Amino acid sequence: MNLDDKIYVAGHRGLVGSAILRALERGGFTQVVVRTHAELDLTDRAAVDAFFARERPSHGILAAARVGGIVANATYPADFIRDNLAIELNVIDAAHRFGCGRLLFLGSSCIYPRDCPQPIREEYLLTGPLETTNSAYAVAKIAGIEMARAYRRQYGDRFIAVMPTNLYGPGDNYDLQTSHVLPALIRKLVEAKQAGAPTMTVWGTGRPRREFLHADDLADACLFLLEHYDGDQILNIGTGRDCTIAELAAMVAAAVGYTGELVFDPTQPDGTPQKLLDVRRLTALGWQAKISLCDGINRTVAEYLEQGGG
C-alpha cells in the first residue's frame, strides 16, 4: 500500500477497526476513510453502493460486524445471521463493482467445527458440526469467507480472508450481557474488588482452553498481510498459545489486584472445550504476535480503569 492510497476501514469504532485505524495512522497513511453507523448503515445496500461510488477506495478492510459473547449469540441468533450476511453481501459486492482493488475480510475462529483437532488448521473449515451457541454467527462468517474467495476466482478480485482468534484490548465491549469472556472478567473483578466481595463467580468449570490476541497485534498482522499476501487460502491470526479460563481469571485478578476467591459455576455453559489456532501459515510469511497475554491484560485493565470502568 502507498501512503496516499484511499483506504476504507469498515467498523472503525469497534475493537478491531479502531486498532486498525490506529495502525494506519501510526504508519503515516493520509487517506483513511471511515463512517459511523449513523452515517452509513452497512446493511443498507443502496447506501453502501452510494458510498463506494462516491469514495472509490483502492483498499478496504471489513472489520464491521454484529458481535457478542455466548449470551448474545444464544439470545439473538436471527439478528446475528441477518445483519452479518447483509454487511458482507453489501460491502464485498460493492468493493467488486466500484473498483476496490484489495479487500481484507475479517472472519472469526468460531467458524471452525466445535470438536476439530487442536491446534486448528485452516483446512479444518467445514469438516464437522459448529458450536451450537454461536452457529448463526459462524455460518454468516463462513459465507463472507466463501464470498471473498468466489469473487477472487470468478472476477480476479484481490480479496483475502483472515481468521483472528479471541481478541481483547482498547475499545472492547464490557457489557456483561453481550461481552466476551476477557472483558467480562475484567469488569466483574474490578467491581468485586471495589465492593470488597470475598468471592467472584466465573461462568463454567474453568477448564476450557482459549487463545487471546491483543487487537493491536491483529491490526499489525492485517496491514502486514495486505502488503505481503495475495492468495485465496484463508489465514489464521493468533499467538499459537492458549490457557484455561481458570488461568485467565487468575491473571485478570492479579492485574486488578483482587485477592478474593474465584468460584466456578459448572451450571453455566463452557462453550467449545478448546480453541487454539495453528498459525504456521502466517508465521511462515514472517509475522508473529508481539504482545504477551500478561502484558496485554495489564495494559487493558489500566485502560479500563482510566476510562472510568467499574
VOBA-1610 file (N, C-alpha, C; in pm, whole numbers, padded with zeros to 5 digits, always signed):
BEGIN
Met+00084-00119+00000Met+00000+00000+00000Met+00088+00124+00000Asn+00047+00224-00078Asn+00114+00353-00077Asn+00050+00442+00029Leu+00128+00535+00083Leu+00079+00617+00193Leu-00038+00706+00153Asp-00052+00735+00022Asp-00164+00819-00022Asp-00279+00739-00083Asp-00276+00606-00071Asp-00388+00525-00117Asp-00511+00553-00030Lys-00628+00549-00091Lys-00751+00568-00014Lys-00793+00433+00043Ile-00797+00426+00175Ile-00823+00301+00246Ile-00950+00316+00329Tyr-01047+00230+00304Tyr-01172+00234+00380Tyr-01167+00130+00491Val-01189+00175+00615Val-01198+00085+00730Val-01344+00080+00774Ala-01409-00034+00750Ala-01548-00052+00793Ala-01549-00104+00936Gly-01619-00035+01025Gly-01624-00075+01164Gly-01513-00013+01247His-01479+00114+01218His-01362+00176+01280His-01380+00208+01428Arg-01503+00200+01479Arg-01525+00226+01622Arg-01520+00101+01707Gly-01514-00015+01645Gly-01510-00140+01720Gly-01370-00174+01767Leu-01361-00284+01837Leu-01233-00330+01890Leu-01130-00347+01780Val-01166-00417+01673Val-01072-00444+01564Val-01051-00321+01477Gly-01160-00258+01435Gly-01148-00144+01344Gly-01071-00029+01404Ser-01092-00002+01534Ser-01019+00108+01597Ser-00870+00078+01605Ala-00835-00049+01627Ala-00694-00088+01630Ala-00631-00072+01491Ile-00705-00108+01387Ile-00655-00092+01250Ile-00638+00055+01218Leu-00733+00136+01261Leu-00723+00280+01238Leu-00599+00337+01305Arg-00572+00297+01427Arg-00450+00342+01496Arg-00325+00299+01422Ala-00324+00176+01371Ala-00208+00126+01299Ala-00185+00203+01169Leu-00292+00236+01100Leu-00279+00314+00976Leu-00227+00454+01006Glu-00278+00514+01112Glu-00232+00648+01149Glu-00084+00646+01188Arg-00043+00544+01265Arg+00098+00531+01300Arg+00185+00511+01177Gly+00129+00442+01077Gly+00205+00413+00955Gly+00214+00530+00860Gly+00142+00639+00886Gly+00151+00757+00804Gly+00058+00759+00684Phe-00044+00674+00681Phe-00140+00674+00570Phe-00229+00797+00581Thr-00245+00867+00472Thr-00306+01000+00475Thr-00450+01006+00425Gln-00499+00897+00361Gln-00636+00899+00309Gln-00715+00780+00362Val-00738+00779+00491Val-00817+00674+00553Val-00961+00722+00563Val-01053+00644+00510Val-01194+00681+00504Val-01272+00599+00606Val-01352+00665+00687Val-01435+00596+00786Val-01574+00658+00786Arg-01670+00579+00832Arg-01806+00626+00852Arg-01864+00560+00977Thr-01934+00637+01058Thr-02005+00578+01171Thr-02128+00504+01121His-02189+00424+01209His-02311+00354+01170His-02422+00453+01138Ala-02426+00566+01211Ala-02528+00667+01183Ala-02509+00730+01046Glu-02384+00739+01001Glu-02354+00798+00871Glu-02371+00699+00757Leu-02346+00570+00784Leu-02356+00468+00681Leu-02397+00336+00743Asp-02520+00293+00715Asp-02570+00164+00764Asp-02529+00058+00662Leu-02436-00027+00701Leu-02381-00125+00605Leu-02481-00235+00570Thr-02592-00244+00639Thr-02696-00339+00597Thr-02787-00279+00490Asp-02767-00153+00456Asp-02847-00083+00355Asp-02770-00084+00223Arg-02812-00168+00130Arg-02737-00187+00005Arg-02725-00057-00075Ala-02833+00018-00087Ala-02829+00142-00165Ala-02731+00242-00105Ala-02729+00251+00028Ala-02637+00343+00094Ala-02492+00301+00075Val-02466+00171+00082Val-02329+00121+00062Val-02284+00146-00082Asp-02371+00121-00178Asp-02338+00149-00318Asp-02305+00296-00339Ala-02386+00383-00282Ala-02363+00527-00299Ala-02229+00569-00238Phe-02197+00510-00123Phe-02069+00541-00058Phe-01951+00499-00146Phe-01952+00375-00195Phe-01841+00326-00277Phe-01832+00403-00409Ala-01947+00437-00468Ala-01945+00513-00593Ala-01884+00650-00574Arg-01905+00709-00459Arg-01853+00843-00430Arg-01706+00840-00389Glu-01670+00749-00300Glu-01535+00750-00242Glu-01433+00673-00325Arg-01473+00563-00390Arg-01383+00481-00472Arg-01253+00444-00399Pro-01261+00379-00282Pro-01137+00340-00213Pro-01062+00235-00293Ser-00929+00239-00283Ser-00847+00137-00351Ser-00826+00015-00262His-00841+00033-00130His-00827-00077-00034His-00941-00071+00065Gly-00986-00187+00109Gly-01089-00193+00211Gly-01055-00297+00317Ile-01093-00268+00440Ile-01078-00362+00550Ile-01214-00376+00615Leu-01273-00495+00603Leu-01409-00517+00651Leu-01404-00574+00793Ala-01402-00482+00891Ala-01400-00519+01032Ala-01535-00497+01098Ala-01632-00449+01022Ala-01765-00425+01077Ala-01841-00556+01088Ala-01907-00577+01200Ala-01987-00698+01220Ala-02074-00678+01344Arg-02179-00757+01351Arg-02254-00766+01476Arg-02190-00878+01556Val-02138-00846+01674Val-02062-00944+01752Val-02113-00948+01895Gly-02080-01057+01966Gly-02117-01071+02106Gly-02070-01203+02162Gly-02089-01223+02291Gly-02046-01345+02357Gly-02154-01451+02355Ile-02139-01551+02444Ile-02229-01665+02446Ile-02374-01622+02467Val-02398-01531+02562Val-02535-01490+02593Val-02600-01423+02472Ala-02528-01329+02411Ala-02584-01256+02297Ala-02609-01349+02179Asn-02514-01439+02151Asn-02531-01531+02038Asn-02649-01626+02059Ala-02666-01672+02183Ala-02775-01764+02211Ala-02911-01695+02211Thr-02913-01567+02247Thr-03039-01492+02261Thr-03087-01433+02129Tyr-02992-01389+02044Tyr-03029-01317+01922Tyr-02971-01380+01795Pro-02987-01512+01774Pro-02925-01575+01657Pro-02974-01519+01524Ala-03102-01484+01516Ala-03155-01431+01390Ala-03091-01297+01357Asp-03075-01212+01458Asp-03011-01082+01436Asp-02868-01099+01389Phe-02796-01194+01449Phe-02656-01214+01413Phe-02640-01262+01269Ile-02720-01359+01227Ile-02703-01410+01090Ile-02755-01309+00988Arg-02866-01243+01017Arg-02923-01146+00922Arg-02830-01027+00901Asp-02787-00964+01007Asp-02706-00843+00993Asp-02569-00871+00934Asn-02506-00981+00976Asn-02373-01009+00923Asn-02376-01052+00777Leu-02476-01129+00737Leu-02488-01162+00595Leu-02510-01036+00512Ala-02593-00945+00560Ala-02621-00822+00485Ala-02495-00736+00471Ile-02421-00721+00580Ile-02299-00641+00575Ile-02200-00698+00474Glu-02178-00829+00481Glu-02081-00894+00391Glu-02125-00883+00245Leu-02251-00912+00219Leu-02302-00905+00082Leu-02284-00765+00025Asn-02326-00665+00100Asn-02324-00528+00050Asn-02182-00477+00029Val-02094-00498+00126Val-01960-00441+00117Val-01874-00515+00017Ile-01873-00647+00020Ile-01787-00722-00073Ile-01832-00702-00216Asp-01961-00704-00241Asp-02009-00684-00377Asp-01983-00542-00426Ala-02002-00443-00340Ala-01974-00305-00380Ala-01825-00285-00405Ala-01740-00348-00323Ala-01595-00338-00346Ala-01560-00390-00485His-01625-00498-00526His-01602-00551-00661His-01653-00455-00768Arg-01774-00408-00755Arg-01835-00331-00862Arg-01777-00190-00875Phe-01720-00137-00767Phe-01670+00000-00772Phe-01517+00008-00764Gly-01451-00102-00800Gly-01307-00098-00826Gly-01217-00093-00704Cys-01260-00148-00592Cys-01172-00157-00475Cys-01077-00275-00498Gly-00954-00245-00528Gly-00861-00348-00573Gly-00823-00451-00468Arg-00820-00410-00341Arg-00780-00501-00234Arg-00882-00491-00120Leu-00927-00605-00073Leu-01019-00608+00040Leu-00976-00719+00135Leu-00968-00686+00263Leu-00939-00786+00367Leu-01065-00806+00449Phe-01113-00930+00450Phe-01233-00966+00526Phe-01192-01036+00654Leu-01244-00988+00766Leu-01213-01047+00896Leu-01322-01146+00935Gly-01283-01273+00940Gly-01373-01376+00985Gly-01363-01392+01135Ser-01372-01515+01183Ser-01365-01543+01326Ser-01326-01688+01344Ser-01255-01717+01451Ser-01214-01855+01475Ser-01332-01945+01510Cys-01450-01887+01538Cys-01566-01970+01570Cys-01624-02038+01446Ile-01567-02011+01329Ile-01614-02076+01206Ile-01576-02224+01203Tyr-01480-02264+01285Tyr-01430-02400+01279Tyr-01520-02495+01357Pro-01519-02624+01319Pro-01602-02721+01391Pro-01573-02722+01542Arg-01677-02751+01618Arg-01664-02748+01764Arg-01557-02843+01815Asp-01551-02962+01758Asp-01464-03067+01811Asp-01349-03103+01717Cys-01303-03007+01636Cys-01195-03041+01543Cys-01062-03052+01618Pro-00964-03122+01559Pro-00835-03140+01626Pro-00769-03007+01659Gln-00686-03009+01763Gln-00614-02890+01807Gln-00464-02908+01782Pro-00390-02801+01747Pro-00441-02669+01712Pro-00518-02673+01580Ile-00602-02573+01559Ile-00695-02573+01446Ile-00626-02522+01320Arg-00620-02608+01220Arg-00561-02571+01091Arg-00670-02517+00999Glu-00630-02432+00907Glu-00726-02366+00818Glu-00807-02467+00737Glu-00749-02580+00703Glu-00821-02678+00621Glu-00929-02754+00697Tyr-00942-02731+00830Tyr-01048-02796+00905Tyr-01184-02729+00885Leu-01187-02616+00817Leu-01313-02547+00791Leu-01412-02641+00721Leu-01536-02644+00771Leu-01645-02722+00713Leu-01623-02873+00719Thr-01549-02920+00818Thr-01527-03064+00832Thr-01608-03126+00946Gly-01691-03047+01013Gly-01771-03101+01123Gly-01871-03000+01174Pro-01956-03040+01269Pro-02060-02951+01324Pro-01999-02832+01398Leu-02071-02720+01393Leu-02029-02599+01463Leu-02073-02604+01610Glu-02013-02517+01691Glu-02060-02496+01828Glu-02200-02435+01821Thr-02297-02500+01887Thr-02437-02459+01872Thr-02464-02320+01928Thr-02388-02275+02029Thr-02418-02145+02091Thr-02390-02028+01999Asn-02307-02046+01896Asn-02280-01933+01805Asn-02285-01974+01658Ser-02364-02077+01626Ser-02365-02128+01489Ser-02420-02027+01389Ala-02518-01946+01426Ala-02573-01848+01333Ala-02467-01747+01292Tyr-02393-01695+01390Tyr-02284-01601+01361Tyr-02176-01669+01277Ala-02141-01793+01312Ala-02036-01864+01239Ala-02074-01888+01093Val-02199-01927+01070Val-02243-01950+00931Val-02233-01822+00849Ala-02270-01709+00910Ala-02258-01582+00838Ala-02112-01552+00804Lys-02022-01576+00897Lys-01881-01551+00871Lys-01826-01646+00765Ile-01869-01770+00766Ile-01827-01865+00662Ile-01874-01817+00526Ala-01994-01763+00519Ala-02044-01709+00393Ala-01957-01594+00343Gly-01911-01509+00435Gly-01822-01400+00395Gly-01690-01449+00340Ile-01635-01553+00402Ile-01510-01613+00353Ile-01530-01666+00211Glu-01636-01743+00193Glu-01662-01801+00061Glu-01691-01694-00043Met-01753-01586-00001Met-01781-01477-00094Met-01651-01411-00141Ala-01560-01385-00048Ala-01431-01327-00086Ala-01356-01419-00181Arg-01358-01549-00152Arg-01292-01647-00240Arg-01358-01651-00378Ala-01491-01650-00379Ala-01563-01661-00506Ala-01537-01542-00597Tyr-01532-01423-00540Tyr-01506-01304-00622Tyr-01362-01306-00674Arg-01271-01360-00597Arg-01133-01374-00646Arg-01128-01471-00764Arg-01197-01585-00749Arg-01189-01689-00852Arg-01266-01650-00978Gln-01383-01588-00962Gln-01464-01555-01080Gln-01419-01427-01148Tyr-01382-01327-01069Tyr-01354-01195-01125Tyr-01208-01152-01112Gly-01128-01226-01036Gly-00990-01187-01017Gly-00970-01078-00913Asp-01073-01051-00832Asp-01060-00951-00726Asp-00958-00999-00624Arg-00874-00908-00578Arg-00768-00945-00484Arg-00819-00931-00340Phe-00916-01016-00309Phe-00977-01017-00177Phe-00918-01131-00096Ile-00891-01107+00032Ile-00836-01210+00120Ile-00920-01217+00247Ala-00915-01333+00313Ala-00992-01353+00437Ala-00899-01405+00545Val-00913-01350+00665Val-00830-01391+00778Val-00919-01430+00896Met-00868-01520+00979Met-00944-01572+01093Met-00870-01538+01222Pro-00906-01430+01289Pro-00842-01400+01417Pro-00895-01487+01531Thr-00811-01512+01628Thr-00853-01581+01748Thr-00928-01484+01839Asn-00954-01522+01963Asn-01022-01434+02058Asn-00941-01307+02080Leu-01008-01193+02073Leu-00940-01064+02077Leu-00975-00986+02203Tyr-00888-00893+02239Tyr-00913-00804+02351Tyr-00829-00679+02331Gly-00858-00574+02410Gly-00779-00452+02402Gly-00865-00328+02408Pro-00809-00211+02371Pro-00883-00084+02377Pro-01008-00088+02290Gly-01116-00034+02343Gly-01240-00031+02268Gly-01324-00156+02280Asp-01288-00246+02372Asp-01363-00369+02388Asp-01501-00341+02448Asn-01586-00441+02443Asn-01723-00431+02493Asn-01729-00490+02634Tyr-01767-00409+02732Tyr-01771-00453+02872Tyr-01913-00474+02924Asp-02011-00475+02835Asp-02149-00504+02874Asp-02159-00653+02909Leu-02199-00684+03031Leu-02198-00823+03076Leu-02297-00912+03000Gln-02395-00853+02934Gln-02491-00933+02857Gln-02440-00966+02717Thr-02346-00890+02667Thr-02303-00910+02527Thr-02152-00925+02509Ser-02076-00915+02617Ser-01930-00916+02604Ser-01874-01057+02595His-01747-01065+02553His-01674-01190+02554His-01610-01211+02691Val-01545-01326+02707Val-01503-01368+02841Val-01401-01275+02906Leu-01300-01228+02832Leu-01195-01150+02897Leu-01245-01014+02946Pro-01312-00934+02863Pro-01365-00806+02916Pro-01469-00827+03026Ala-01546-00935+03018Ala-01643-00963+03124Ala-01570-00989+03256Leu-01461-01066+03250Leu-01383-01093+03370Leu-01322-00965+03427Ile-01272-00879+03338Ile-01213-00753+03385Ile-01318-00671+03460Arg-01434-00654+03401Arg-01537-00573+03467Arg-01582-00635+03599Lys-01608-00766+03598Lys-01658-00831+03718Lys-01555-00829+03831Leu-01428-00845+03796Leu-01325-00846+03900Leu-01296-00705+03953Val-01302-00605+03867Val-01287-00467+03913Val-01401-00434+04009Glu-01524-00470+03973Glu-01639-00441+04059Glu-01632-00521+04189Ala-01584-00646+04181Ala-01571-00727+04302Ala-01468-00666+04397Lys-01358-00617+04342Lys-01256-00553+04427Lys-01312-00427+04492Gln-01379-00344+04412Gln-01433-00219+04465Gln-01539-00243+04571Ala-01614-00353+04557Ala-01719-00385+04655Ala-01664-00460+04776Gly-01538-00501+04769Gly-01482-00580+04877Gly-01543-00718+04887Ala-01589-00773+04773Ala-01656-00903+04773Ala-01556-01015+04804Pro-01590-01106+04893Pro-01497-01214+04927Pro-01484-01319+04819Thr-01586-01330+04730Thr-01580-01425+04620Thr-01628-01359+04491Met-01587-01415+04380Met-01635-01370+04249Met-01661-01494+04165Thr-01781-01502+04107Thr-01822-01622+04033Thr-01784-01611+03886Val-01724-01717+03834Val-01687-01727+03693Val-01776-01833+03629Trp-01834-01800+03516Trp-01919-01896+03446Trp-01839-02019+03403Gly-01903-02136+03416Gly-01844-02259+03365Gly-01748-02324+03465Thr-01682-02428+03416Thr-01592-02506+03501Thr-01454-02447+03514Gly-01418-02356+03423Gly-01282-02302+03421Gly-01185-02387+03341Arg-01230-02501+03292Arg-01139-02594+03221Arg-01120-02564+03072Pro-01218-02505+03002Pro-01196-02479+02860Pro-01069-02395+02837Arg-01006-02421+02724Arg-00882-02350+02691Arg-00910-02251+02578Arg-00852-02132+02591Arg-00871-02028+02491Arg-00739-01957+02461Glu-00730-01909+02340Glu-00616-01830+02293Glu-00662-01685+02282Phe-00576-01591+02320Phe-00613-01450+02317Phe-00506-01368+02247Leu-00552-01276+02161Leu-00462-01190+02083Leu-00501-01045+02107His-00403-00961+02136His-00431-00819+02154His-00470-00758+02020Ala-00568-00668+02023Ala-00619-00607+01899Ala-00510-00534+01822Asp-00413-00475+01891Asp-00305-00406+01820Asp-00217-00503+01743Asp-00200-00624+01796Asp-00127-00727+01721Asp-00206-00769+01597Leu-00338-00784+01612Leu-00420-00819+01496Leu-00410-00712+01388Ala-00417-00586+01427Ala-00409-00477+01330Ala-00275-00482+01255Asp-00168-00506+01329Asp-00036-00516+01268Asp-00033-00631+01168Ala-00094-00744+01203Ala-00098-00858+01113Ala-00178-00828+00986Cys-00290-00756+01000Cys-00374-00724+00884Cys-00299-00636+00784Leu-00231-00534+00834Leu-00154-00448+00742Leu-00039-00524+00680Phe+00024-00612+00758Phe+00131-00696+00705Phe+00080-00782+00589Leu-00038-00841+00604Leu-00092-00928+00501Leu-00137-00851+00377Leu-00190-00732+00395Leu-00224-00651+00278Leu-00100-00619+00196Glu+00015-00611+00261Glu+00141-00583+00191Glu+00203-00709+00132His+00187-00823+00201His+00270-00940+00168His+00194-01065+00127Tyr+00060-01062+00125Tyr-00013-01185+00093Tyr-00120-01157-00011Asp-00130-01246-00110Asp-00230-01228-00216Asp-00277-01363-00266Gly-00319-01449-00172Gly-00365-01582-00210Gly-00511-01603-00175Asp-00566-01720-00217Asp-00707-01747-00187Asp-00725-01836-00065Gln-00615-01879-00002Gln-00627-01954+00121Gln-00658-01861+00238Ile-00744-01906+00327Ile-00767-01828+00449Ile-00645-01840+00540Leu-00627-01742+00626Leu-00513-01742+00717Leu-00558-01720+00860Asn-00515-01806+00951Asn-00538-01786+01093Asn-00445-01677+01145Ile-00496-01596+01238Ile-00413-01497+01307Ile-00428-01519+01457Gly-00318-01552+01522Gly-00320-01575+01665Gly-00179-01578+01720Thr-00169-01622+01844Thr-00038-01631+01909Thr+00020-01771+01904Gly-00068-01872+01884Gly-00023-02010+01888Gly-00011-02065+02029Arg-00062-01990+02129Arg-00056-02034+02270Arg-00192-02011+02334Asp-00232-02100+02425Asp-00361-02084+02493Asp-00345-02102+02643Cys-00457-02082+02716Cys-00460-02103+02860Cys-00601-02144+02898Thr-00619-02197+03019Thr-00754-02230+03065Thr-00825-02102+03110Ile-00956-02109+03115Ile-01033-01995+03166Ile-00996-01968+03312Ala-00968-02073+03387Ala-00926-02055+03527Ala-00794-01978+03533Glu-00699-02012+03447Glu-00572-01940+03443Glu-00593-01795+03400Leu-00682-01776+03303Leu-00712-01640+03257Leu-00772-01557+03370Ala-00867-01614+03443Ala-00930-01542+03553Ala-00827-01505+03660Ala-00733-01594+03684Ala-00629-01565+03783Ala-00539-01451+03736Met-00508-01447+03606Met-00425-01338+03553Met-00497-01205+03564Val-00627-01204+03532Val-00704-01080+03542Val-00714-01036+03688Ala-00739-01131+03778Ala-00747-01098+03919Ala-00617-01034+03968Ala-00503-01088+03923Ala-00374-01032+03963Ala-00357-00891+03907Ala-00399-00870+03783Ala-00385-00737+03721Ala-00475-00636+03792Val-00592-00679+03833Val-00688-00592+03900Val-00648-00568+04046Gly-00582-00668+04105Gly-00549-00660+04247Gly-00658-00718+04336Tyr-00739-00808+04277Tyr-00845-00873+04354Tyr-00788-00994+04426Thr-00808-01002+04558Thr-00749-01109+04638Thr-00853-01206+04693Gly-00978-01191+04653Gly-01082-01284+04698Gly-01073-01417+04627Glu-01172-01502+04652Glu-01174-01637+04594Glu-01252-01637+04462Leu-01198-01707+04362Leu-01267-01727+04235Leu-01347-01855+04245Val-01480-01845+04225Val-01569-01960+04235Val-01625-01990+04097Phe-01612-02115+04052Phe-01657-02153+03919Phe-01794-02219+03927Asp-01883-02179+03833Asp-02021-02225+03833Asp-02042-02323+03717Pro-02036-02454+03744Pro-02046-02553+03635Pro-02185-02564+03574Thr-02285-02496+03632Thr-02419-02499+03573Thr-02429-02407+03452Gln-02331-02320+03435Gln-02330-02228+03320Gln-02248-02290+03207Pro-02278-02251+03080Pro-02213-02317+02966Pro-02064-02287+02955Asp-01990-02389+02914Asp-01846-02375+02890Asp-01815-02332+02747Gly-01905-02368+02654Gly-01873-02346+02513Gly-01775-02450+02462Thr-01703-02417+02358Thr-01608-02508+02296Thr-01499-02548+02397Pro-01463-02678+02408Pro-01364-02721+02506Pro-01226-02656+02487Gln-01183-02642+02362Gln-01055-02578+02334Gln-01062-02511+02199Lys-00994-02397+02189Lys-00989-02327+02061Lys-00853-02260+02048Leu-00761-02333+01987Leu-00625-02286+01965Leu-00596-02293+01816Leu-00555-02182+01758Leu-00531-02177+01615Leu-00389-02221+01580Asp-00379-02295+01470Asp-00249-02326+01410Asp-00211-02205+01324Val-00104-02138+01358Val-00066-02014+01289Val+00060-02030+01203Arg+00089-02154+01164Arg+00214-02177+01088Arg+00213-02112+00950Arg+00096-02104+00885Arg+00092-02035+00755Arg+00134-01889+00770Leu+00085-01826+00878Leu+00115-01685+00899Leu+00261-01665+00940Thr+00310-01746+01031Thr+00449-01729+01074Thr+00546-01758+00960Ala+00506-01847+00869Ala+00592-01876+00754Ala+00607-01754+00663Leu+00508-01664+00666Leu+00516-01541+00588Leu+00603-01435+00656Gly+00633-01457+00786Gly+00724-01365+00856Gly+00660-01279+00963Trp+00538-01317+01009Trp+00473-01235+01113Trp+00451-01317+01239Gln+00474-01254+01356Gln+00444-01314+01485Gln+00388-01208+01579Ala+00303-01251+01672Ala+00248-01159+01772Ala+00360-01110+01864Lys+00344-00985+01910Lys+00448-00923+01992Lys+00404-00899+02137Ile+00275-00890+02164Ile+00226-00854+02297Ile+00188-00980+02374Ser+00256-01007+02485Ser+00225-01124+02567Ser+00089-01106+02632Leu+00025-01218+02669Leu-00107-01210+02731Leu-00101-01136+02864Cys+00000-01163+02943Cys+00011-01095+03074Cys+00025-00945+03056Asp+00115-00903+02967Asp+00133-00760+02942Asp+00007-00698+02884Gly-00056-00769+02793Gly-00177-00717+02730Gly-00290-00700+02830Ile-00306-00796+02922Ile-00411-00784+03023Ile-00382-00666+03115Asn-00257-00651+03157Asn-00222-00537+03243Asn-00253-00405+03175Arg-00219-00393+03048Arg-00247-00271+02973Arg-00397-00246+02962Thr-00471-00353+02934Thr-00616-00340+02912Thr-00687-00302+03041Val-00647-00361+03153Val-00706-00325+03282Val-00677-00179+03314Ala-00553-00133+03290Ala-00518+00007+03317Ala-00602+00100+03230Glu-00622+00065+03103Glu-00703+00149+03013Glu-00848+00152+03059Tyr-00899+00036+03103Tyr-01038+00029+03150Tyr-01059+00119+03272Leu-00964+00115+03364Leu-00976+00198+03483Leu-00959+00347+03451Glu-00870+00378+03359Glu-00851+00517+03319Glu-00977+00576+03256Gln-01054+00491+03190Gln-01175+00538+03124Gln-01297+00533+03216Gly-01270+00512+03344Gly-01379+00514+03441Gly-01450+00382+03460Gly-01388+00273+03416Gly-01450+00142+03431Gly-01469+00106+03577Gly-01579+00040+03604Gly-01608-00005+03738Gly-01671+00102+03823
//
